[in-house]
């Protein structure tokens, strides 16, 4: 019986890292929830209209990872709950440390 990974699957790129997230829009608060399969689960209060939830995802991740918002971008899944996020100038180890620091 295989166990679920405890961290999101992180892909190293030339400019940084990419990883998958699952977003719950219109939540009661903004927070990094937990890991489900190979995705980081996020909750944002913003509705999924006019890119508001995507902006909230970028803001939440920037705050959580301690990086400027300009270093984050959604590269796939703009209209979906399932997204792929890229963070430039970050290593998989940096990402792991930042997520462990918040107790995830």
TORFIMI-63142 format. One record per atom (N, C-alpha, C): residue number from 1; atom name; x, y, z. Coordinates in pm, 1 decimal, decimal comma, always signed. Layout:
     n   atom          x          y          z
   NUM     CA          X          Y          Z
...
//
This chain:
     n   atom          x          y          z
     1      N      +83,9     -117,4       +0,0
     1     CA       +0,0       +0,0       +0,0
     1      C      +88,6     +123,9       +0,0
     2      N      +73,0     +208,5      -99,2
     2     CA     +154,0     +328,8     -112,1
     2      C     +100,3     +437,7      -19,7
     3      N     +191,8     +518,4      +34,5
     3     CA     +150,2     +628,8     +119,7
     3      C     +146,6     +757,6      +39,3
     4      N      +64,8     +850,5      +84,1
     4     CA      +53,3     +979,6      +17,3
     4      C     +178,2    +1063,1      +46,1
     5      N     +229,1    +1137,4      -53,7
     5     CA     +341,3    +1225,6      -27,9
     5      C     +300,7    +1335,5      +70,9
     6      N     +395,8    +1380,5     +152,3
     6     CA     +368,4    +1484,9     +250,0
     6      C     +404,3    +1623,5     +199,3
     7      N     +460,2    +1631,2      +81,3
     7     CA     +493,0    +1760,7      +22,7
     7      C     +447,2    +1761,1     -121,7
     8      N     +422,8    +1880,5     -176,9
     8     CA     +383,0    +1883,5     -316,8
     8      C     +498,5    +1838,9     -405,7
     9      N     +465,4    +1786,8     -522,7
     9     CA     +568,0    +1751,0     -618,7
     9      C     +626,8    +1879,7     -675,1
    10      N     +755,4    +1896,2     -660,3
    10     CA     +824,0    +2018,4     -702,6
    10      C     +912,2    +1985,3     -821,2
    11      N     +900,3    +2065,5     -925,6
    11     CA     +984,2    +2049,9    -1044,0
    11      C    +1085,4    +2163,8    -1048,2
    12      N    +1212,5    +2129,3    -1058,4
    12     CA    +1316,8    +2230,3    -1073,8
    12      C    +1315,9    +2279,3    -1218,2
    13      N    +1321,3    +2410,4    -1238,7
    13     CA    +1331,3    +2468,1    -1372,2
    13      C    +1458,1    +2552,5    -1378,0
    14      N    +1487,5    +2605,3    -1495,4
    14     CA    +1606,9    +2688,7    -1509,0
    14      C    +1598,1    +2813,1    -1421,9
    15      N    +1475,6    +2865,1    -1404,3
    15     CA    +1461,2    +2990,8    -1331,8
    15      C    +1409,8    +2975,6    -1189,1
    16      N    +1375,0    +2853,9    -1146,8
    16     CA    +1321,7    +2836,1    -1012,1
    16      C    +1254,2    +2701,6     -997,1
    17      N    +1132,6    +2702,9     -942,2
    17     CA    +1057,9    +2579,3     -920,3
    17      C     +912,5    +2597,2     -963,6
    18      N     +848,5    +2484,7     -994,6
    18     CA     +704,7    +2483,1    -1018,4
    18      C     +643,9    +2375,8     -928,6
    19      N     +518,0    +2397,4     -888,9
    19     CA     +446,2    +2299,7     -809,0
    19      C     +296,6    +2320,4     -829,0
    20      N     +220,2    +2216,8     -795,4
    20     CA      +75,9    +2219,3     -814,3
    20      C       +6,2    +2266,0     -687,6
    21      N     -102,9    +2339,3     -707,6
    21     CA     -187,1    +2380,4     -595,4
    21      C     -333,3    +2351,7     -630,2
    22      N     -411,9    +2330,8     -527,8
    22     CA     -557,0    +2319,7     -542,3
    22      C     -614,8    +2431,6     -457,6
    23      N     -701,2    +2512,4     -518,7
    23     CA     -752,8    +2632,8     -454,9
    23      C     -900,3    +2618,2     -423,7
    24      N     -937,5    +2658,2     -302,4
    24     CA    -1078,3    +2669,2     -265,9
    24      C    -1109,6    +2818,1     -257,0
    25      N    -1178,0    +2874,0     -358,0
    25     CA    -1214,8    +3016,1     -352,1
    25      C    -1334,7    +3036,8     -259,4
    26      N    -1360,1    +3161,0     -224,3
    26     CA    -1472,2    +3200,6     -139,1
    26      C    -1470,6    +3128,6       -4,4
    27      N    -1351,8    +3106,6      +48,8
    27     CA    -1337,0    +3043,6     +179,6
    27      C    -1357,4    +3148,3     +289,1
    28      N    -1365,4    +3103,7     +411,6
    28     CA    -1385,6    +3196,7     +522,7
    28      C    -1258,7    +3275,1     +556,5
    29      N    -1141,4    +3222,6     +516,9
    29     CA    -1015,0    +3293,4     +541,4
    29      C     -909,1    +3247,1     +441,6
    30      N     -804,4    +3328,2     +429,8
    30     CA     -690,8    +3292,6     +345,0
    30      C     -595,8    +3207,9     +427,6
    31      N     -563,5    +3089,3     +377,4
    31     CA     -468,8    +3004,7     +449,2
    31      C     -413,2    +2895,3     +360,4
    32      N     -293,9    +2850,2     +398,4
    32     CA     -235,6    +2730,5     +339,4
    32      C     -288,7    +2616,3     +423,2
    33      N     -358,9    +2523,6     +359,2
    33     CA     -428,1    +2417,5     +431,4
    33      C     -337,0    +2299,7     +461,5
    34      N     -316,5    +2215,5     +363,0
    34     CA     -237,9    +2094,5     +381,2
    34      C     -200,7    +2040,9     +244,1
    35      N     -153,4    +1918,5     +243,9
    35     CA     -118,1    +1853,6     +118,5
    35      C     -220,4    +1746,7      +88,7
    36      N     -260,2    +1739,5      -35,3
    36     CA     -351,9    +1636,0      -80,6
    36      C     -290,9    +1578,2     -206,5
    37      N     -257,4    +1450,1     -201,8
    37     CA     -184,7    +1385,8     -312,3
    37      C      -54,7    +1462,7     -333,3
    38      N      -35,0    +1520,0     -450,6
    38     CA      +89,5    +1592,4     -478,2
    38      C      +66,4    +1742,3     -489,7
    39      N      -43,2    +1792,4     -430,3
    39     CA      -78,3    +1933,5     -442,4
    39      C      -82,9    +2001,7     -305,8
    40      N      -43,6    +2126,9     -306,7
    40     CA      -58,5    +2209,8     -188,9
    40      C     -199,3    +2268,5     -193,2
    41      N     -274,0    +2253,1      -85,7
    41     CA     -411,7    +2302,6      -82,1
    41      C     -414,8    +2440,7      -18,7
    42      N     -484,5    +2532,1      -86,3
    42     CA     -496,2    +2669,8      -39,5
    42      C     -642,6    +2708,1      -28,1
    43      N     -672,0    +2798,7      +63,1
    43     CA     -805,0    +2858,5      +72,9
    43      C     -787,2    +3008,7      +57,5
    44      N     -870,5    +3069,4      -25,1
    44     CA     -867,9    +3214,8      -40,7
    44      C    -1010,1    +3268,0      -30,0
    45      N    -1023,9    +3388,0      +24,2
    45     CA    -1155,9    +3447,2      +42,5
    45      C    -1211,0    +3506,5      -86,3
    46      N    -1125,5    +3533,3     -180,7
    46     CA    -1167,2    +3597,7     -305,5
    46      C    -1253,8    +3504,1     -389,7
    47      N    -1350,0    +3561,5     -462,4
    47     CA    -1433,1    +3480,2     -552,2
    47      C    -1356,7    +3448,3     -680,9
    48      N    -1397,3    +3341,9     -749,6
    48     CA    -1329,5    +3306,2     -874,9
    48      C    -1383,2    +3386,9     -992,9
    49      N    -1377,3    +3517,9     -981,5
    49     CA    -1426,0    +3606,2    -1087,2
    49      C    -1317,4    +3706,8    -1123,7
    50      N    -1304,8    +3732,5    -1250,2
    50     CA    -1213,2    +3836,3    -1299,2
    50      C    -1071,3    +3822,6    -1246,2
    51      N    -1026,5    +3700,6    -1219,5
    51     CA     -890,2    +3677,8    -1174,0
    51      C     -864,7    +3712,3    -1028,6
    52      N     -969,7    +3743,2     -952,0
    52     CA     -951,2    +3781,9     -811,9
    52      C     -892,8    +3668,3     -728,9
    53      N     -940,4    +3546,9     -749,1
    53     CA     -887,0    +3433,1     -673,8
    53      C     -741,0    +3408,3     -711,1
    54      N     -706,0    +3423,8     -836,9
    54     CA     -566,9    +3404,1     -879,0
    54      C     -475,4    +3506,3     -811,5
    55      N     -520,4    +3631,2     -802,8
    55     CA     -440,5    +3733,6     -735,0
    55      C     -425,0    +3700,3     -586,8
    56      N     -531,2    +3648,1     -526,7
    56     CA     -525,2    +3609,6     -385,9
    56      C     -429,0    +3492,9     -365,6
    57      N     -426,5    +3399,0     -458,9
    57     CA     -332,5    +3286,5     -451,4
    57      C     -189,0    +3337,9     -454,5
    58      N     -159,6    +3428,2     -545,5
    58     CA      -24,2    +3484,1     -556,5
    58      C      +13,0    +3556,9     -427,8
    59      N      -78,8    +3637,3     -375,1
    59     CA      -51,4    +3711,3     -251,3
    59      C      -26,6    +3617,4     -133,3
    60      N     -110,7    +3515,7     -119,1
    60     CA      -96,3    +3421,1       -8,8
    60      C      +35,7    +3344,2      -17,4
    61      N      +68,6    +3297,6     -137,3
    61     CA     +193,4    +3223,4     -153,5
    61      C     +315,2    +3312,4     -131,8
    62      N     +309,8    +3437,6     -178,8
    62     CA     +422,2    +3529,5     -158,5
    62      C     +446,1    +3551,7       -9,7
    63      N     +338,4    +3572,3      +64,2
    63     CA     +350,4    +3592,5     +208,6
    63      C     +402,8    +3466,6     +277,1
    64      N     +349,5    +3352,2     +240,0
    64     CA     +387,9    +3225,2     +301,5
    64      C     +534,0    +3190,9     +273,6
    65      N     +577,1    +3212,8     +150,1
    65     CA     +713,3    +3176,2     +110,3
    65      C     +815,5    +3285,8     +138,3
    66      N     +767,7    +3404,8     +172,4
    66     CA     +859,2    +3515,2     +201,0
    66      C     +930,1    +3567,8      +78,4
    67      N     +859,1    +3569,5      -34,6
    67     CA     +916,2    +3621,3     -158,6
    67      C     +825,0    +3730,7     -213,4
    68      N     +878,8    +3820,3     -296,9
    68     CA     +793,5    +3921,6     -358,6
    68      C     +692,4    +3858,0     -455,0
    69      N     +575,8    +3919,0     -466,4
    69     CA     +473,1    +3868,7     -558,0
    69      C     +522,8    +3863,4     -701,9
    70      N     +616,1    +3950,0     -736,0
    70     CA     +668,3    +3953,7     -872,9
    70      C     +744,8    +3827,3     -910,0
    71      N     +784,9    +3747,1     -811,4
    71     CA     +857,6    +3622,4     -838,7
    71      C     +764,8    +3503,0     -857,0
    72      N     +634,2    +3523,9     -840,2
    72     CA     +536,7    +3416,1     -854,6
    72      C     +448,9    +3439,6     -975,8
    73      N     +410,8    +3329,6    -1040,6
    73     CA     +311,2    +3339,9    -1147,3
    73      C     +243,1    +3205,7    -1164,8
    74      N     +118,9    +3213,7    -1203,9
    74     CA      +41,9    +3093,3    -1234,5
    74      C      +69,4    +3061,7    -1380,7
    75      N     +124,2    +2944,0    -1406,8
    75     CA     +159,3    +2911,3    -1545,1
    75      C      +56,7    +2820,3    -1611,2
    76      N      -30,6    +2757,7    -1529,9
    76     CA     -135,3    +2673,7    -1587,8
    76      C     -252,9    +2669,5    -1489,9
    77      N     -374,3    +2672,0    -1543,4
    77     CA     -493,0    +2657,9    -1461,3
    77      C     -555,9    +2788,3    -1416,9
    78      N     -542,8    +2891,6    -1497,4
    78     CA     -597,7    +3022,3    -1459,4
    78      C     -747,7    +3017,5    -1429,8
    79      N     -822,1    +2934,1    -1498,6
    79     CA     -966,6    +2925,4    -1478,7
    79      C    -1009,2    +2800,8    -1404,4
    80      N     -915,7    +2736,8    -1335,6
    80     CA     -942,3    +2609,6    -1269,7
    80      C     -899,8    +2615,4    -1123,4
    81      N     -952,0    +2524,6    -1043,7
    81     CA     -905,2    +2513,1     -904,6
    81      C     -766,9    +2450,1     -898,9
    82      N     -735,9    +2368,0     -998,3
    82     CA     -604,9    +2301,9    -1006,5
    82      C     -510,9    +2392,3    -1086,1
    83      N     -402,0    +2435,4    -1023,1
    83     CA     -310,4    +2529,6    -1087,4
    83      C     -167,1    +2479,8    -1075,8
    84      N      -82,2    +2531,6    -1161,7
    84     CA      +61,7    +2510,6    -1150,5
    84      C     +122,5    +2648,8    -1131,7
    85      N     +200,1    +2662,1    -1025,2
    85     CA     +260,2    +2789,7     -988,3
    85      C     +410,4    +2781,5    -1007,8
    86      N     +468,7    +2889,3    -1059,3
    86     CA     +613,5    +2898,0    -1074,4
    86      C     +666,2    +3005,9     -980,4
    87      N     +775,6    +2973,6     -912,4
    87     CA     +844,0    +3070,1     -826,7
    87      C     +986,5    +3081,1     -878,2
    88      N    +1026,0    +3199,8     -920,8
    88     CA    +1161,0    +3218,2     -972,8
    88      C    +1259,0    +3240,0     -858,0
    89      N    +1382,8    +3203,0     -883,9
    89     CA    +1494,3    +3220,5     -789,6
    89      C    +1467,9    +3152,0     -655,8
    90      N    +1407,7    +3033,8     -660,8
    90     CA    +1381,6    +2955,3     -540,9
    90      C    +1418,7    +2811,0     -571,8
    91      N    +1480,1    +2743,6     -477,3
    91     CA    +1515,5    +2602,9     -496,2
    91      C    +1409,3    +2515,8     -429,5
    92      N    +1402,5    +2388,8     -466,0
    92     CA    +1309,3    +2298,8     -397,3
    92      C    +1336,3    +2294,1     -246,0
    93      N    +1462,1    +2305,3     -207,2
    93     CA    +1495,9    +2304,3      -64,6
    93      C    +1441,3    +2427,7       +5,2
    94      N    +1452,2    +2544,6      -60,8
    94     CA    +1397,0    +2668,7       -4,9
    94      C    +1246,0    +2655,4      +13,9
    95      N    +1179,6    +2598,5      -85,4
    95     CA    +1034,9    +2579,4      -78,2
    95      C     +999,6    +2487,2      +38,3
    96      N    +1071,5    +2377,6      +50,1
    96     CA    +1047,0    +2283,9     +159,3
    96      C    +1065,0    +2347,7     +295,8
    97      N    +1171,0    +2427,2     +311,3
    97     CA    +1195,5    +2495,2     +439,2
    97      C    +1083,8    +2593,8     +471,9
    98      N    +1039,2    +2669,0     +372,2
    98     CA     +933,1    +2768,2     +394,8
    98      C     +802,6    +2701,0     +436,8
    99      N     +770,8    +2588,8     +374,0
    99     CA     +647,2    +2518,5     +407,7
    99      C     +657,6    +2451,4     +544,1
   100      N     +773,5    +2399,1     +578,2
   100     CA     +792,1    +2338,6     +710,9
   100      C     +783,1    +2443,6     +820,8
   101      N     +827,1    +2566,0     +789,9
   101     CA     +824,3    +2674,0     +888,5
   101      C     +682,0    +2710,9     +929,7
   102      N     +585,7    +2684,1     +841,7
   102     CA     +446,6    +2715,8     +877,7
   102      C     +376,9    +2592,6     +934,5
   103      N     +453,2    +2486,7     +956,6
   103     CA     +397,3    +2367,8    +1019,7
   103      C     +324,3    +2275,1     +926,6
   104      N     +354,4    +2277,4     +798,2
   104     CA     +286,8    +2190,1     +701,6
   104      C     +378,9    +2078,2     +662,0
//
